[in-house]
Amino acid sequence: MGIRFAKWRAAFNITENTPSTLAIEENAKTLARYALLSQQAGLVPIVEPDVSIQGTFNLARCQKVMEEVWAATFKALNDHHVHLEAVILKTNMVLPGRACNEKVSTERAAIATVWALSRTVPPALAGVGFLSGGQTEEESSVNLNAINQAPGPKPWALTFCFGRALQESAQKVWASNQADIASAQDIFIKRCEANSLASLGKYVPGSIPSFA
């Protein structure tokens, strides 16, 4: 019958004073209770602590918040005796907010993401699926590729869980000519290929077309 999944999302916004410790801890407990119930029902829980990319926060602030959120989430999962080998973490990359004036390199953001994960996420976890979080298709692929190329221990599969950043080009091609289904399918497959390569750290930026 294959593997069946369930998903629960906890959303956070970064400001000068948020998310609060209480908000982080209570959402972490909710995610853990859901994960335990999912496993008891024979489902693989996708645990999604999602920090919005909207805001003026810089890279360091995002990394600090992500470490707090991930640490609280995995403490709660362990407290609830959730089997981490059968859990997928769906979460955002460590990036500055969209309205932040600080510009950081892809490599620096990737290192911040890997460091934050290595400090807080147990190696027993089955894998990490990154959200695109408002990035373009190409930005998402390039950043995922850089994360997989970044130095440091990476005991988990680091892959993609994209929506718009996987489908937008295909949707635009199909919308321009709804009879030309083959072209839309072709560009969708190409974006899948781009992200598959990025999951291995083998994507060459700009090598696969994007119309988004």
DRENMIKE-287906 format. One line per field, with one value per atom (N, C-alpha, C, O): atom name; x negated, y, z negated. Coordinates in nm, 2 decimals. Layout:
N
seti = CA  ...
east = X  ...
north = Y  ...
up = Z  ...
This chain:
212
seti = N  CA  C  O  N  CA  C  O  N  CA  C  O  N  CA  C  O  N  CA  C  O  N  CA  C  O  N  CA  C  O  N  CA  C  O  N  CA  C  O  N  CA  C  O  N  CA  C  O  N  CA  C  O  N  CA  C  O  N  CA  C  O  N  CA  C  O  N  CA  C  O  N  CA  C  O  N  CA  C  O  N  CA  C  O  N  CA  C  O  N  CA  C  O  N  CA  C  O  N  CA  C  O  N  CA  C  O  N  CA  C  O  N  CA  C  O  N  CA  C  O  N  CA  C  O  N  CA  C  O  N  CA  C  O  N  CA  C  O  N  CA  C  O  N  CA  C  O  N  CA  C  O  N  CA  C  O  N  CA  C  O  N  CA  C  O  N  CA  C  O  N  CA  C  O  N  CA  C  O  N  CA  C  O  N  CA  C  O  N  CA  C  O  N  CA  C  O  N  CA  C  O  N  CA  C  O  N  CA  C  O  N  CA  C  O  N  CA  C  O  N  CA  C  O  N  CA  C  O  N  CA  C  O  N  CA  C  O  N  CA  C  O  N  CA  C  O  N  CA  C  O  N  CA  C  O  N  CA  C  O  N  CA  C  O  N  CA  C  O  N  CA  C  O  N  CA  C  O  N  CA  C  O  N  CA  C  O  N  CA  C  O  N  CA  C  O  N  CA  C  O  N  CA  C  O  N  CA  C  O  N  CA  C  O  N  CA  C  O  N  CA  C  O  N  CA  C  O  N  CA  C  O  N  CA  C  O  N  CA  C  O  N  CA  C  O  N  CA  C  O  N  CA  C  O  N  CA  C  O  N  CA  C  O  N  CA  C  O  N  CA  C  O  N  CA  C  O  N  CA  C  O  N  CA  C  O  N  CA  C  O  N  CA  C  O  N  CA  C  O  N  CA  C  O  N  CA  C  O  N  CA  C  O  N  CA  C  O  N  CA  C  O  N  CA  C  O  N  CA  C  O  N  CA  C  O  N  CA  C  O  N  CA  C  O  N  CA  C  O  N  CA  C  O  N  CA  C  O  N  CA  C  O  N  CA  C  O  N  CA  C  O  N  CA  C  O  N  CA  C  O  N  CA  C  O  N  CA  C  O  N  CA  C  O  N  CA  C  O  N  CA  C  O  N  CA  C  O  N  CA  C  O  N  CA  C  O  N  CA  C  O  N  CA  C  O  N  CA  C  O  N  CA  C  O  N  CA  C  O  N  CA  C  O  N  CA  C  O  N  CA  C  O  N  CA  C  O  N  CA  C  O  N  CA  C  O  N  CA  C  O  N  CA  C  O  N  CA  C  O  N  CA  C  O  N  CA  C  O  N  CA  C  O  N  CA  C  O  N  CA  C  O  N  CA  C  O  N  CA  C  O  N  CA  C  O  N  CA  C  O  N  CA  C  O  N  CA  C  O  N  CA  C  O  N  CA  C  O  N  CA  C  O  N  CA  C  O  N  CA  C  O  N  CA  C  O  N  CA  C  O  N  CA  C  O  N  CA  C  O  N  CA  C  O  N  CA  C  O  N  CA  C  O  N  CA  C  O  N  CA  C  O  N  CA  C  O  N  CA  C  O  N  CA  C  O  N  CA  C  O  N  CA  C  O  N  CA  C  O  N  CA  C  O  N  CA  C  O  N  CA  C  O  N  CA  C  O  N  CA  C  O  N  CA  C  O  N  CA  C  O  N  CA  C  O  N  CA  C  O  N  CA  C  O  N  CA  C  O  N  CA  C  O  N  CA  C  O  N  CA  C  O  N  CA  C  O  N  CA  C  O  N  CA  C  O  N  CA  C  O  N  CA  C  O  N  CA  C  O  N  CA  C  O  N  CA  C  O  N  CA  C  O  N  CA  C  O  N  CA  C  O  N  CA  C  O  N  CA  C  O  N  CA  C  O  N  CA  C  O  N  CA  C  O  N  CA  C  O  N  CA  C  O  N  CA  C  O  N  CA  C  O  N  CA  C  O  N  CA  C  O  N  CA  C  O  N  CA  C  O  N  CA  C  O  N  CA  C  O  N  CA  C  O  N  CA  C  O  N  CA  C  O  N  CA  C  O  N  CA  C  O  N  CA  C  O  N  CA  C  O  N  CA  C  O  N  CA  C  O  N  CA  C  O  N  CA  C  O  N  CA  C  O
east = -0.08  0.00  -0.09  -0.03  -0.22  -0.30  -0.30  -0.24  -0.36  -0.37  -0.27  -0.25  -0.20  -0.10  -0.15  -0.21  -0.13  -0.18  -0.07  0.04  -0.10  -0.01  -0.10  -0.22  -0.04  -0.11  -0.04  0.08  -0.12  -0.07  -0.17  -0.29  -0.11  -0.20  -0.18  -0.07  -0.29  -0.29  -0.36  -0.48  -0.29  -0.35  -0.40  -0.34  -0.52  -0.58  -0.62  -0.65  -0.61  -0.65  -0.77  -0.76  -0.87  -0.98  -0.97  -0.96  -0.97  -0.98  -1.08  -1.15  -1.09  -1.19  -1.16  -1.25  -1.03  -0.99  -0.92  -0.88  -0.90  -0.84  -0.92  -1.00  -0.90  -0.80  -0.85  -0.97  -0.76  -0.79  -0.82  -0.79  -0.89  -0.93  -0.80  -0.80  -0.70  -0.57  -0.51  -0.47  -0.51  -0.45  -0.53  -0.48  -0.66  -0.75  -0.72  -0.70  -0.72  -0.71  -0.57  -0.56  -0.46  -0.33  -0.31  -0.24  -0.36  -0.34  -0.43  -0.39  -0.54  -0.63  -0.55  -0.56  -0.49  -0.41  -0.29  -0.27  -0.23  -0.12  -0.17  -0.11  -0.28  -0.34  -0.38  -0.36  -0.43  -0.47  -0.35  -0.36  -0.25  -0.13  -0.07  -0.03  -0.07  -0.02  -0.11  -0.06  -0.24  -0.33  -0.31  -0.31  -0.29  -0.27  -0.14  -0.14  -0.04  0.09  0.08  0.14  0.01  -0.01  -0.08  -0.04  -0.19  -0.26  -0.18  -0.18  -0.10  -0.01  0.10  0.15  0.13  0.23  0.16  0.23  0.03  -0.04  -0.08  -0.10  -0.08  -0.11  -0.25  -0.29  -0.32  -0.45  -0.42  -0.37  -0.45  -0.42  -0.52  -0.64  -0.47  -0.55  -0.53  -0.42  -0.64  -0.63  -0.68  -0.79  -0.59  -0.63  -0.62  -0.52  -0.74  -0.75  -0.80  -0.91  -0.71  -0.73  -0.75  -0.65  -0.86  -0.89  -0.88  -0.95  -0.79  -0.77  -0.89  -0.97  -0.92  -1.03  -1.00  -1.08  -0.87  -0.83  -0.88  -0.86  -0.95  -1.00  -1.13  -1.18  -1.18  -1.31  -1.42  -1.53  -1.40  -1.50  -1.62  -1.61  -1.74  -1.86  -1.89  -1.82  -2.00  -2.03  -2.06  -2.01  -2.13  -2.16  -2.04  -2.02  -1.94  -1.82  -1.74  -1.68  -1.73  -1.66  -1.73  -1.66  -1.86  -1.93  -1.90  -1.87  -1.90  -1.87  -1.73  -1.71  -1.63  -1.49  -1.48  -1.41  -1.54  -1.53  -1.59  -1.53  -1.70  -1.76  -1.67  -1.65  -1.60  -1.51  -1.39  -1.34  -1.33  -1.22  -1.25  -1.18  -1.36  -1.39  -1.43  -1.39  -1.50  -1.54  -1.42  -1.41  -1.32  -1.20  -1.12  -1.06  -1.11  -1.03  -1.09  -1.01  -1.22  -1.28  -1.28  -1.27  -1.29  -1.27  -1.13  -1.11  -1.03  -0.89  -0.87  -0.80  -0.93  -0.91  -0.98  -0.92  -1.09  -1.15  -1.07  -1.06  -1.02  -0.94  -0.81  -0.77  -0.76  -0.64  -0.68  -0.59  -0.81  -0.86  -0.82  -0.78  -0.83  -0.81  -0.93  -1.05  -0.91  -1.03  -1.08  -1.01  -1.19  -1.25  -1.28  -1.28  -1.31  -1.35  -1.23  -1.24  -1.11  -0.99  -0.92  -0.80  -1.00  -0.95  -1.02  -1.15  -0.95  -1.01  -0.99  -0.88  -1.10  -1.09  -1.07  -1.16  -0.96  -0.94  -0.95  -0.88  -1.05  -1.08  -1.14  -1.17  -1.17  -1.23  -1.38  -1.44  -1.44  -1.58  -1.61  -1.52  -1.73  -1.77  -1.81  -1.91  -1.73  -1.75  -1.70  -1.62  -1.76  -1.71  -1.57  -1.53  -1.50  -1.36  -1.36  -1.46  -1.25  -1.24  -1.27  -1.32  -1.23  -1.24  -1.37  -1.39  -1.46  -1.59  -1.69  -1.70  -1.76  -1.85  -1.99  -2.07  -2.01  -2.13  -2.13  -2.03  -2.23  -2.24  -2.35  -2.46  -2.31  -2.40  -2.42  -2.33  -2.54  -2.56  -2.48  -2.44  -2.47  -2.40  -2.48  -2.42  -2.61  -2.70  -2.68  -2.68  -2.68  -2.66  -2.53  -2.53  -2.42  -2.29  -2.29  -2.23  -2.35  -2.36  -2.43  -2.39  -2.54  -2.62  -2.54  -2.54  -2.47  -2.38  -2.28  -2.24  -2.22  -2.12  -2.17  -2.11  -2.29  -2.35  -2.39  -2.37  -2.45  -2.49  -2.37  -2.37  -2.26  -2.14  -2.09  -2.05  -2.08  -2.04  -2.13  -2.08  -2.26  -2.35  -2.35  -2.38  -2.31  -2.30  -2.18  -2.17  -2.07  -1.94  -1.87  -1.78  -1.91  -1.83  -1.91  -2.02  -1.85  -1.92  -1.95  -1.87  -2.06  -2.09  -1.99  -1.99  -1.92  -1.82  -1.70  -1.63  -1.68  -1.57  -1.57  -1.68  -1.46  -1.45  -1.50  -1.56  -1.46  -1.50  -1.44  -1.35  -1.49  -1.45  -1.40  -1.47  -1.28  -1.22  -1.21  -1.13  -1.28  -1.28  -1.16  -1.13  -1.10  -1.00  -1.07  -1.19  -1.01  -1.06  -1.04  -1.12  -0.93  -0.92  -0.92  -0.98  -0.85  -0.85  -0.96  -0.97  -1.05  -1.16  -1.12  -1.01  -1.19  -1.16  -1.21  -1.27  -1.17  -1.21  -1.36  -1.42  -1.43  -1.57  -1.64  -1.73  -1.59  -1.65  -1.64  -1.73  -1.52  -1.50  -1.60  -1.66  -1.62  -1.71  -1.85  -1.92  -1.89  -2.03  -2.06  -2.16  -1.96  -1.99  -1.99  -2.07  -1.90  -1.90  -2.03  -2.09  -2.08  -2.21  -2.32  -2.41  -2.32  -2.43  -2.43  -2.53  -2.31  -2.30  -2.36  -2.43  -2.34  -2.39  -2.54  -2.61  -2.59  -2.74  -2.81  -2.93  -2.74  -2.80  -2.88  -2.85  -2.99  -3.07  -3.00  -2.91  -3.04  -2.99  -2.91  -2.87  -2.88  -2.81  -2.66  -2.59  -2.61  -2.48  -2.42  -2.42  -2.39  -2.35  -2.21  -2.17  -2.14  -2.00  -1.99  -2.08  -1.89  -1.86  -1.81  -1.71  -1.86  -1.82  -1.76  -1.83  -1.63  -1.56  -1.46  -1.46  -1.37  -1.28  -1.13  -1.09  -1.06  -0.91  -0.85  -0.78  -0.87  -0.83  -0.69  -0.64  -0.62  -0.49  -0.50  -0.53  -0.49  -0.49  -0.63  -0.64  -0.74  -0.87  -0.90  -1.01  -0.81  -0.82  -0.72  -0.75  -0.61  -0.50  -0.48  -0.41  -0.54  -0.50  -0.53  -0.44  -0.64  -0.67  -0.57  -0.52  -0.55  -0.45  -0.31  -0.24  -0.27  -0.14  -0.14  -0.04  -0.25  -0.25  -0.25  -0.18  -0.32  -0.32  -0.18  -0.13  -0.12  0.01  0.12  0.20  0.11  0.20  0.20  0.30  0.08  0.06  0.12  0.16  0.13  0.19  0.24  0.16  0.36  0.41  0.42  0.43  0.41  0.41  0.27  0.26  0.17  0.03  -0.01  -0.09  0.05  0.02  -0.12  -0.18  -0.17  -0.30  -0.41  -0.50  -0.40  -0.50  -0.50  -0.61  -0.38  -0.37  -0.43  -0.50  -0.40  -0.46  -0.61  -0.68  -0.66  -0.81  -0.88  -0.98  -0.83  -0.90  -0.88  -0.97  -0.77  -0.75  -0.86  -0.92  -0.88  -0.98  -1.12  -1.20  -1.14  -1.28  -1.30  -1.41  -1.20  -1.21  -1.23  -1.30  -1.16  -1.18  -1.33  -1.39  -1.38  -1.52  -1.61  -1.71  -1.59  -1.67  -1.68  -1.79  -1.57  -1.57  -1.62  -1.67  -1.60  -1.66  -1.82  -1.88  -1.87  -2.01  -2.06  -2.16  -1.98  -2.01  -2.01  -2.09  -1.93  -1.93  -2.05  -2.08  -2.13  -2.26  -2.37  -2.49  -2.35  -2.45  -2.52  -2.63  -2.44  -2.50  -2.43  -2.45  -2.34  -2.27  -2.37  -2.43  -2.37  -2.44  -2.35  -2.26  -2.37  -2.27  -2.25  -2.34  -2.12  -2.09  -2.09  -2.06  -2.12  -2.13  -2.00  -1.99  -1.89  -1.76  -1.67  -1.66  -1.59  -1.51  -1.40  -1.34  -1.37  -1.26  -1.19  -1.25  -1.06  -0.98  -0.90  -0.81  -0.94  -0.87  -0.95  -0.91
north = -0.12  0.00  0.13  0.24  0.11  0.23  0.30  0.25  0.42  0.50  0.61  0.68  0.64  0.75  0.85  0.82  0.98  1.09  1.17  1.17  1.25  1.35  1.48  1.47  1.59  1.72  1.81  1.82  1.88  1.98  2.10  2.08  2.22  2.34  2.43  2.46  2.48  2.59  2.71  2.70  2.82  2.94  3.04  3.06  3.10  3.20  3.32  3.31  3.44  3.56  3.62  3.61  3.67  3.72  3.87  3.94  3.93  4.07  4.09  4.00  4.21  4.24  4.16  4.12  4.13  4.07  3.93  3.87  3.89  3.76  3.68  3.73  3.54  3.47  3.46  3.46  3.47  3.46  3.32  3.22  3.30  3.17  3.08  2.97  3.15  3.07  3.02  2.91  3.11  3.07  2.96  2.86  2.96  2.86  2.72  2.62  2.73  2.60  2.54  2.42  2.62  2.57  2.51  2.41  2.58  2.52  2.40  2.30  2.39  2.27  2.15  2.04  2.18  2.07  2.02  1.90  2.12  2.08  1.99  1.89  2.03  1.95  1.81  1.71  1.80  1.67  1.58  1.46  1.64  1.56  1.51  1.39  1.59  1.55  1.44  1.34  1.45  1.35  1.22  1.12  1.22  1.10  1.03  0.91  1.10  1.05  0.99  0.89  1.06  1.02  0.88  0.79  0.87  0.74  0.63  0.52  0.66  0.56  0.51  0.40  0.60  0.57  0.51  0.49  0.49  0.43  0.53  0.49  0.66  0.76  0.82  0.82  0.86  0.93  1.08  1.14  1.14  1.28  1.37  1.36  1.47  1.58  1.69  1.75  1.73  1.83  1.96  1.97  2.06  2.18  2.31  2.38  2.34  2.47  2.57  2.56  2.66  2.75  2.89  2.95  2.95  3.09  3.17  3.15  3.27  3.35  3.43  3.48  3.44  3.52  3.67  3.75  3.71  3.85  3.92  3.87  4.03  4.11  4.17  4.16  4.25  4.32  4.26  4.31  4.14  4.07  4.03  4.00  4.03  4.00  3.85  3.77  3.80  3.66  3.61  3.50  3.68  3.64  3.62  3.53  3.71  3.71  3.58  3.51  3.56  3.44  3.31  3.22  3.30  3.19  3.16  3.05  3.27  3.26  3.20  3.11  3.26  3.21  3.07  2.99  3.03  2.90  2.80  2.69  2.83  2.74  2.72  2.61  2.83  2.82  2.74  2.65  2.76  2.68  2.54  2.45  2.51  2.37  2.30  2.18  2.36  2.30  2.27  2.16  2.36  2.34  2.23  2.14  2.22  2.12  1.98  1.89  1.96  1.83  1.79  1.67  1.89  1.86  1.80  1.70  1.87  1.82  1.68  1.60  1.66  1.53  1.42  1.31  1.45  1.35  1.33  1.22  1.44  1.43  1.34  1.28  1.34  1.27  1.13  1.05  1.09  0.96  0.94  0.82  1.04  1.02  0.96  1.00  0.86  0.80  0.89  0.90  0.95  1.05  0.98  1.05  0.85  0.78  0.78  0.75  0.81  0.81  0.95  0.96  1.05  1.19  1.27  1.25  1.35  1.44  1.58  1.62  1.66  1.80  1.88  1.88  1.96  2.05  2.19  2.23  2.26  2.39  2.48  2.45  2.61  2.71  2.71  2.66  2.76  2.79  2.91  2.99  2.92  3.04  3.15  3.14  3.25  3.36  3.49  3.49  3.61  3.73  3.76  3.71  3.85  3.88  3.95  4.02  3.94  4.00  4.15  4.21  4.22  4.37  4.41  4.53  4.31  4.34  4.41  4.37  4.51  4.58  4.50  4.53  4.41  4.33  4.23  4.15  4.23  4.13  4.03  4.07  3.91  3.80  3.71  3.69  3.64  3.55  3.42  3.39  3.35  3.22  3.13  3.05  3.13  3.04  3.07  2.98  3.20  3.24  3.20  3.15  3.21  3.17  3.02  2.96  2.95  2.80  2.75  2.66  2.82  2.78  2.80  2.72  2.92  2.95  2.84  2.80  2.80  2.69  2.56  2.50  2.52  2.39  2.40  2.31  2.52  2.53  2.52  2.45  2.59  2.59  2.45  2.41  2.38  2.24  2.15  2.07  2.16  2.08  2.10  2.01  2.22  2.25  2.20  2.19  2.17  2.15  2.02  1.97  1.97  1.86  1.73  1.72  1.63  1.50  1.43  1.44  1.36  1.29  1.17  1.12  1.13  1.02  1.06  0.97  1.19  1.23  1.18  1.17  1.14  1.08  1.17  1.13  1.30  1.39  1.53  1.55  1.62  1.76  1.80  1.79  1.85  1.90  2.05  2.10  2.13  2.27  2.33  2.29  2.43  2.52  2.62  2.66  2.66  2.77  2.91  3.00  2.92  3.04  3.17  3.27  3.18  3.31  3.33  3.44  3.24  3.25  3.22  3.15  3.27  3.23  3.08  3.02  3.02  2.89  2.87  2.78  2.97  2.96  2.98  2.91  3.08  3.11  2.98  2.95  2.92  2.80  2.69  2.63  2.67  2.56  2.59  2.51  2.72  2.76  2.75  2.70  2.80  2.79  2.65  2.62  2.56  2.42  2.36  2.28  2.39  2.33  2.38  2.30  2.50  2.56  2.49  2.47  2.47  2.40  2.26  2.22  2.19  2.05  2.06  1.96  2.17  2.18  2.24  2.24  2.30  2.37  2.27  2.16  2.32  2.24  2.21  2.28  2.10  2.06  1.93  1.89  1.87  1.74  1.76  1.86  1.67  1.68  1.53  1.47  1.48  1.34  1.31  1.19  1.41  1.39  1.41  1.48  1.36  1.39  1.54  1.56  1.63  1.76  1.79  1.80  1.79  1.79  1.90  1.99  1.90  2.01  1.97  1.85  2.06  2.04  2.17  2.24  2.20  2.32  2.31  2.21  2.42  2.43  2.52  2.48  2.65  2.75  2.75  2.76  2.73  2.73  2.60  2.59  2.51  2.39  2.40  2.34  2.47  2.46  2.59  2.59  2.70  2.83  2.84  2.89  2.79  2.80  2.71  2.75  2.59  2.50  2.57  2.56  2.63  2.70  2.81  2.83  2.89  3.00  2.95  3.01  2.84  2.79  2.73  2.75  2.66  2.61  2.72  2.71  2.82  2.93  3.01  3.06  3.01  3.08  3.00  3.06  2.87  2.79  2.65  2.56  2.65  2.54  2.41  2.30  2.42  2.30  2.24  2.12  2.31  2.26  2.20  2.26  2.09  2.03  1.98  1.98  1.93  1.86  1.96  1.92  2.09  2.19  2.22  2.23  2.23  2.25  2.13  2.15  2.01  1.89  1.89  1.85  1.93  1.93  2.02  1.99  2.15  2.24  2.20  2.22  2.14  2.09  1.98  1.98  1.89  1.78  1.84  1.79  1.95  2.01  2.08  2.07  2.14  2.20  2.09  2.11  1.98  1.86  1.81  1.78  1.81  1.77  1.86  1.82  1.99  2.10  2.08  2.08  2.05  2.04  1.90  1.89  1.80  1.67  1.68  1.63  1.75  1.78  1.86  1.84  1.97  2.05  1.97  2.01  1.87  1.79  1.71  1.66  1.70  1.62  1.72  1.68  1.85  1.95  1.95  1.99  1.91  1.90  1.99  1.98  2.08  2.17  2.29  2.35  2.31  2.43  2.54  2.53  2.65  2.76  2.81  2.83  2.83  2.87  2.77  2.80  2.65  2.54  2.49  2.43  2.51  2.46  2.58  2.65  2.60  2.72  2.73  2.63  2.86  2.89  3.01  3.11  3.01  3.12  3.19  3.27  3.17  3.24  3.36  3.43
up = 0.00  0.00  0.00  0.02  -0.02  -0.03  -0.16  -0.26  -0.16  -0.29  -0.28  -0.17  -0.39  -0.39  -0.49  -0.60  -0.46  -0.54  -0.59  -0.54  -0.69  -0.75  -0.77  -0.78  -0.77  -0.79  -0.88  -0.88  -0.97  -1.06  -1.05  -1.07  -1.04  -1.02  -1.14  -1.18  -1.19  -1.29  -1.23  -1.19  -1.22  -1.15  -1.25  -1.35  -1.22  -1.30  -1.22  -1.10  -1.28  -1.22  -1.30  -1.43  -1.24  -1.31  -1.31  -1.21  -1.43  -1.45  -1.56  -1.60  -1.62  -1.72  -1.85  -1.92  -1.87  -1.99  -1.97  -2.07  -1.85  -1.82  -1.73  -1.66  -1.74  -1.82  -1.97  -2.00  -2.06  -2.20  -2.24  -2.17  -2.35  -2.40  -2.42  -2.39  -2.48  -2.50  -2.37  -2.36  -2.27  -2.14  -2.08  -2.02  -2.09  -2.03  -2.10  -2.04  -2.24  -2.31  -2.30  -2.29  -2.30  -2.28  -2.14  -2.13  -2.04  -1.91  -1.89  -1.82  -1.96  -1.95  -2.01  -1.96  -2.13  -2.19  -2.10  -2.10  -2.04  -1.95  -1.83  -1.80  -1.77  -1.67  -1.71  -1.64  -1.84  -1.89  -1.92  -1.89  -1.97  -1.99  -1.86  -1.85  -1.76  -1.63  -1.58  -1.52  -1.59  -1.54  -1.60  -1.54  -1.73  -1.81  -1.76  -1.74  -1.75  -1.71  -1.57  -1.53  -1.48  -1.34  -1.34  -1.27  -1.41  -1.42  -1.48  -1.43  -1.58  -1.63  -1.53  -1.54  -1.44  -1.33  -1.21  -1.11  -1.21  -1.10  -0.99  -0.88  -1.03  -0.93  -0.96  -1.08  -0.86  -0.88  -0.89  -0.80  -1.01  -1.03  -0.96  -0.97  -0.88  -0.83  -0.93  -0.94  -1.00  -1.10  -1.04  -1.00  -1.04  -0.97  -1.06  -1.07  -1.12  -1.18  -1.07  -1.02  -1.04  -0.92  -0.96  -1.02  -0.94  -0.98  -0.85  -0.75  -0.85  -0.73  -0.69  -0.78  -0.56  -0.51  -0.50  -0.48  -0.53  -0.53  -0.65  -0.76  -0.63  -0.74  -0.71  -0.60  -0.81  -0.79  -0.87  -0.87  -0.93  -1.01  -0.92  -0.80  -0.98  -0.91  -0.92  -0.99  -0.86  -0.86  -1.00  -1.04  -1.08  -1.22  -1.30  -1.38  -1.29  -1.36  -1.32  -1.40  -1.19  -1.14  -1.19  -1.24  -1.19  -1.24  -1.39  -1.43  -1.47  -1.61  -1.63  -1.71  -1.56  -1.58  -1.53  -1.60  -1.42  -1.37  -1.47  -1.49  -1.53  -1.62  -1.75  -1.80  -1.79  -1.90  -1.86  -1.94  -1.75  -1.70  -1.68  -1.73  -1.61  -1.59  -1.72  -1.74  -1.81  -1.94  -2.02  -2.08  -2.03  -2.10  -2.04  -2.11  -1.91  -1.84  -1.87  -1.89  -1.86  -1.88  -2.03  -2.06  -2.12  -2.26  -2.28  -2.35  -2.22  -2.24  -2.18  -2.23  -2.06  -1.99  -2.08  -2.09  -2.14  -2.23  -2.36  -2.40  -2.41  -2.53  -2.51  -2.60  -2.39  -2.35  -2.29  -2.25  -2.30  -2.25  -2.11  -2.07  -2.02  -1.88  -1.82  -1.85  -1.73  -1.66  -1.55  -1.45  -1.57  -1.48  -1.34  -1.24  -1.34  -1.22  -1.12  -1.01  -1.17  -1.09  -1.10  -1.10  -1.09  -1.09  -0.98  -0.96  -0.91  -0.81  -0.87  -0.91  -0.87  -0.90  -0.78  -0.69  -0.77  -0.66  -0.71  -0.80  -0.66  -0.72  -0.62  -0.51  -0.66  -0.58  -0.59  -0.68  -0.49  -0.49  -0.58  -0.60  -0.63  -0.70  -0.60  -0.53  -0.60  -0.50  -0.57  -0.66  -0.53  -0.58  -0.53  -0.42  -0.60  -0.55  -0.42  -0.38  -0.35  -0.22  -0.22  -0.12  -0.33  -0.34  -0.41  -0.44  -0.43  -0.50  -0.40  -0.28  -0.44  -0.35  -0.34  -0.25  -0.43  -0.43  -0.32  -0.30  -0.23  -0.13  -0.16  -0.20  -0.16  -0.19  -0.07  0.01  -0.07  0.04  0.02  -0.09  0.13  0.12  0.03  -0.05  0.04  -0.04  -0.19  -0.27  -0.22  -0.36  -0.42  -0.53  -0.34  -0.39  -0.41  -0.50  -0.31  -0.32  -0.44  -0.51  -0.47  -0.59  -0.72  -0.81  -0.72  -0.84  -0.86  -0.97  -0.75  -0.75  -0.81  -0.90  -0.76  -0.80  -0.95  -1.02  -0.98  -1.12  -1.22  -1.32  -1.18  -1.27  -1.28  -1.39  -1.17  -1.17  -1.26  -1.34  -1.24  -1.31  -1.46  -1.54  -1.50  -1.65  -1.71  -1.84  -1.63  -1.69  -1.65  -1.72  -1.53  -1.48  -1.49  -1.44  -1.56  -1.58  -1.45  -1.35  -1.44  -1.31  -1.29  -1.17  -1.39  -1.36  -1.27  -1.22  -1.26  -1.18  -1.04  -0.98  -0.98  -0.85  -0.74  -0.64  -0.75  -0.64  -0.66  -0.74  -0.58  -0.59  -0.45  -0.35  -0.44  -0.31  -0.33  -0.41  -0.25  -0.26  -0.18  -0.07  -0.25  -0.18  -0.09  -0.12  0.02  0.10  0.03  0.06  -0.04  -0.12  -0.05  -0.10  0.06  0.13  0.23  0.29  0.24  0.33  0.48  0.49  0.57  0.71  0.73  0.65  0.85  0.88  0.87  0.81  0.94  0.95  0.82  0.78  0.74  0.61  0.52  0.45  0.53  0.44  0.48  0.39  0.61  0.65  0.62  0.57  0.64  0.61  0.46  0.42  0.38  0.24  0.18  0.09  0.23  0.19  0.23  0.16  0.35  0.40  0.31  0.27  0.27  0.18  0.05  -0.01  -0.01  -0.14  -0.13  -0.22  -0.02  -0.01  0.02  0.00  0.07  0.09  -0.03  -0.03  -0.12  -0.24  -0.32  -0.34  -0.38  -0.46  -0.59  -0.64  -0.66  -0.78  -0.77  -0.67  -0.89  -0.89  -0.85  -0.89  -0.76  -0.71  -0.71  -0.61  -0.83  -0.84  -0.78  -0.78  -0.74  -0.69  -0.54  -0.49  -0.48  -0.34  -0.34  -0.42  -0.26  -0.26  -0.12  -0.02  -0.11  0.02  0.02  -0.06  0.12  0.14  0.12  0.14  0.07  0.05  0.10  0.03  0.23  0.29  0.35  0.40  0.35  0.42  0.54  0.65  0.52  0.63  0.70  0.82  0.62  0.68  0.76  0.83  0.76  0.85  0.97  1.07  0.95  1.04  1.13  1.23  1.09  1.14  1.29  1.37  1.34  1.48  1.56  1.67  1.51  1.58  1.58  1.69  1.48  1.48  1.58  1.65  1.59  1.68  1.83  1.91  1.86  1.99  2.03  2.14  1.93  1.96  1.97  2.06  1.89  1.90  2.03  2.08  2.09  2.22  2.34  2.44  2.32  2.42  2.36  2.35  2.31  2.24  2.32  2.26  2.45  2.54  2.54  2.57  2.51  2.52  2.38  2.31  2.35  2.22  2.21  2.11  2.33  2.33  2.29  2.22  2.34  2.30  2.15  2.09  2.09  1.95  1.87  1.77  1.92  1.85  1.86  1.77  1.98  2.00  1.91  1.85  1.89  1.80  1.66  1.58  1.62  1.49  1.46  1.35  1.55  1.53  1.52  1.44  1.60  1.59  1.46  1.40  1.40  1.27  1.16  1.06  1.18  1.09  1.10  1.00  1.22  1.24  1.17  1.11  1.19  1.13  0.98  0.92  0.91  0.77  0.72  0.61  0.81  0.77  0.77  0.68  0.87  0.87  0.75  0.69  0.72  0.61  0.48  0.39  0.47  0.35  0.33  0.22  0.44  0.44  0.44  0.44  0.45  0.46  0.59  0.61  0.70  0.83  0.93  1.06  0.89  0.98  1.02  0.94  1.15  1.21  1.23  1.31  1.15  1.16  1.30  1.38  1.34  1.47  1.58  1.70  1.55  1.65  1.70  1.80  1.62  1.65  1.65  1.55  1.76  1.78  1.67  1.63  1.64  1.55  1.62  1.66  1.62  1.68  1.57  1.60  1.45  1.33  1.29  1.19
